[in-house]
Amino acid sequence: MAQSKAKTVKDYLAELPEDRRAAMQTVREVILKNLDKDFEEGMQYGMIGYYVPHSVYPPGYHCDPTKPLGFAHLASQKNYMALYMMCLYSDADQLKQFQTEWKKAGKKLDMGKSCIRFKKLEDLALEVIGRSIARVTAREYAKQCERAVSGRQKAPAKKATAARKPAKIASLSKKSKPKAARLKAAR
């Protein structure tokens, strides 16, 4: 499925096949039932989003401050459905607790960094998802994200090494030589 152009959650759900719509609606209900009151639901990045609005966290998403801070997303992809839970990605303790609870639920976890992939509703441990959503308030999540972003250190600038300098000079000289001369020099 290509990225949705739907403007509302209702429109997004309406464009899904019936089986996916039913699964997505059930997951959505679990999220909404457990979501802190300060989060909002809406469309973000072509999928259903749950986010900290600017009214609660004015700085917004650090990569694009015009957007609210995303917390979770629910999407119908081409080969699977996915629940993106950023609170798991940015907090190692939350992730470990989630994985432990999921294993105890007896379900196979198909997960990327924050993406829980599923093909049918029965693949999910809904109670674990609900508890994980309920554990984090919007304000706590915003603080968690601030800590994660401020904890990152910029990689030190790479210094030009002796091995790199000749390559750079050689590539500059290639431009000035005619093609035949460059081919001859390469032999």
Buried (B, 14 or more C-beta within 10 A) or exposed (E): BEEBEBEEBEEBBEEBEEEBBEBBBEBBEBBEEBBBEBBBBEBBEBBBBBBBBBEBBEBBBEEEEEBBBBBBBBBBEEEBBBBBBBBBBBBEEBBEBBBEBBEEBEBEBEBEEBBBBBEEBEBBBBEBBBBBBBBBBBEBBBEBBBEBEEEEEEEEEEEEEEEEEEEEEEEEEEEEEEEEEEEEEEE
